[in-house]
Amino acid sequence: MFNAALEMRARGLTVYDLSLGNPDLEPPQLWKDAALSLLNSDERGRHRYMNNSGFPEVRKFVAEREASLYGVAFEASDVTMTVGAAGGLNVAFRTILDPGDEILTPTPFFTEYRNYTENHDVKLVLAPTREDFTLDVDAILSRITDRTRIVLLNSPNNPTGAVYDAASLDSLTAGLRQRTLPRPLYVVEDAPYRNLMFDGSTAPSMLGRYPNTLLVTSHSKDLALPGERIGYLLVAPGCEARSELNRAFEYWNRVLGFVNAPALMQRTLLAVLGQPGGSVDPQIYARKTQRMSQALGALGFGLPRIHAGFFLFPKLPESLSITPPEGGSRDVTFCQLLAAEGCLAVPGVAFGGEDHVRLALCVGDETVTGAISAFERVCGALRQR
Amino acid sequence: MFNAALEMRARGLTVYDLSLGNPDLEPPQLWKDAALSLLNSDERGRHRYMNNSGFPEVRKFVAEREASLYGVAFEASDVTMTVGAAGGLNVAFRTILDPGDEILTPTPFFTEYRNYTENHDVKLVLAPTREDFTLDVDAILSRITDRTRIVLLNSPNNPTGAVYDAASLDSLTAGLRQRTLPRPLYVVEDAPYRNLMFDGSTAPSMLGRYPNTLLVTSHSKDLALPGERIGYLLVAPGCEARSELNRAFEYWNRVLGFVNAPALMQRTLLAVLGQPGGSVDPQIYARKTQRMSQALGALGFGLPRIHAGFFLFPKLPESLSITPPEGGSRDVTFCQLLAAEGCLAVPGVAFGGEDHVRLALCVGDETVTGAISAFERVCGALRQR
């Protein structure tokens, strides 16, 4: 979709691109100031290799900050700085999984999980969520087998925007604790959107609930730095094989070819995280998603209220007379019609959520305006048939 | 070794660490200025995702520069910006190789090749070099089988410091052209040291000689930025399946979890590469390697003259009465004795070069001085036995 948008623009078309979670916001000024100050410093040796898990002072800082967020006694050694969340997930998967093992994740799900599981010759098992995309704990528990090594949770969720609430995580914890499995079962939380809660809270987590929890995150969204590839991998102190995991993460971070998270980016975090002005303003995304939600609601799309992030995952109205080709799906056809009107969105089927479309509202207001018009034109035409 | 040095320092010991290719030099001031200028700019959207292969203007710049270096008509699409050379090698290997395929490389060899081949379930086949570590073309050609997909050349070489000369590359080209194989055979040049030739030349390359050549490099050494993870992968226009390779590199760069090379680092290259002051000064490494070479020669170590980079790979004098334990090797025992004197070096056996030690001279002059003293003490003790 990224290349499609480039090509459309190259042909002189105005594109209202809601297809990619590529933040339109700039990194905070505080972050820029931190990066400038580090580059201006006379301190030597700060662009060199460090321990493959990251600079000790950065790992310590992250551990202390996460400890205060979740009331869990992380140590610096529980933190592996990674090349974004994508790097962290691949390091975690390579470390934990043997070929043939299973990762269990709620669906709709981030499509790259399919690729990441294929990287490691493991199977992705999907558990449905409820109608509003909240967690269906029984659906997860009933799909756990002796081969399940990881339950992968992505909350706030891409593509649905759903946030898994404390009650459902408590219930999942209780269910997981009752299971006896031949090997440890880890919950891996992929949480790049956790700092974009509209009410300013931190998204509920399995950290502090279930001992075998790992968290992977990045600063692609809260610092608007997706191109700079900075994230980390966090091991809960209660994890089985905690120190072996941490040592293996150091090894695989190196051997898979990441080597280490970019040095300058690691160090900027010290001056930014948890500081006033040390994040993009989630209210900007709240306003954009709300505006789009209202417009979609008026057009008959079904969608739950969104509490975090910038994704919407509306359900196509049944009243629209969309006629996909033999074997096709309504959402693909709808997105093609939308693209013809200059608006790019991703068919839900790509995320295991047929009959939906995924919209990324990390865009300028004029793009929201243009996208709403495109939706109105497509829906108008489909109602006249 | 990196962690061993940290622990020795933590215990208050003075460590003369020649174990790691982690440049002691700072990045050039021109690079710092470029990074500051980019961060200070009001231009929007420059820390976001871009095409997974990199910023178009950076790829174009690299293609034009490489074209002028090698007289080969690279296009922007032949360049994939990567997370260092390690990222580039893993992307290339994942793209080209099927499980069970073979990578053929001259030995001694960079130890990480062993790990990278294991990542992709392929076999690393070693071809000996000559006594002075120059290329033994017949040794390579005689080991090519129907399973060989990649001949991996690392010149200037880590660990030996050898530079493969034009005549040997001509000879390799002639030999490869004569072979008929069921699938294309690619030469992959891993060339992070190519800009550190002491005479200011560019190291000879298979680019412009053998059509199926890929080059992987990084700016870890010439810009002293190993921690920042910036490199690239270059496809020769004559490569079989050129456009398929370039598209596959974009895909695997994303899917393996790198996603893209760090954005800011990509952009700094535009202002630096090929400019006066746009590199560390290789003469600094020339002086350090020469000084260490002379001291080692006086102690009876055998080593060829070094023309690039900062590695030395001296052969232990036979006159030293080193008595390794049953099944051990002399170089491991020697390095243990050296470590007891505060000097860290890597046993040659780690690189497939038993009876040698690898020394990285990208260190301060006082470290060279301390290391020479440690060598003198260890050799003195081993001669008195």
Interface residues (C-beta under 8 A of the other chain):
Chain A: F2 N3 L6 L20 N22 P23 D24 E26 P27 K32 A35 L36 L39 N40 R44 G45 R46 H47 R48 Y49 M50 N51 V83 G84 A86 G87 L89 N90 V91 E112 N115 Y116 N119 A224 L225 P226 G227 E228 R229 R254 V255 L256 G257 F258 V259 N260 A261 P262 A263 L264 M265
Chain B: F2 N3 L6 L20 N22 P23 D24 E26 P27 K32 A35 L36 L39 N40 R44 G45 R46 H47 R48 Y49 M50 N51 V83 G84 A86 G87 L89 N90 V91 E112 N115 Y116 N119 A224 L225 P226 G227 E228 R229 R254 V255 L256 G257 F258 V259 N260 A261 P262 A263 L264 M265
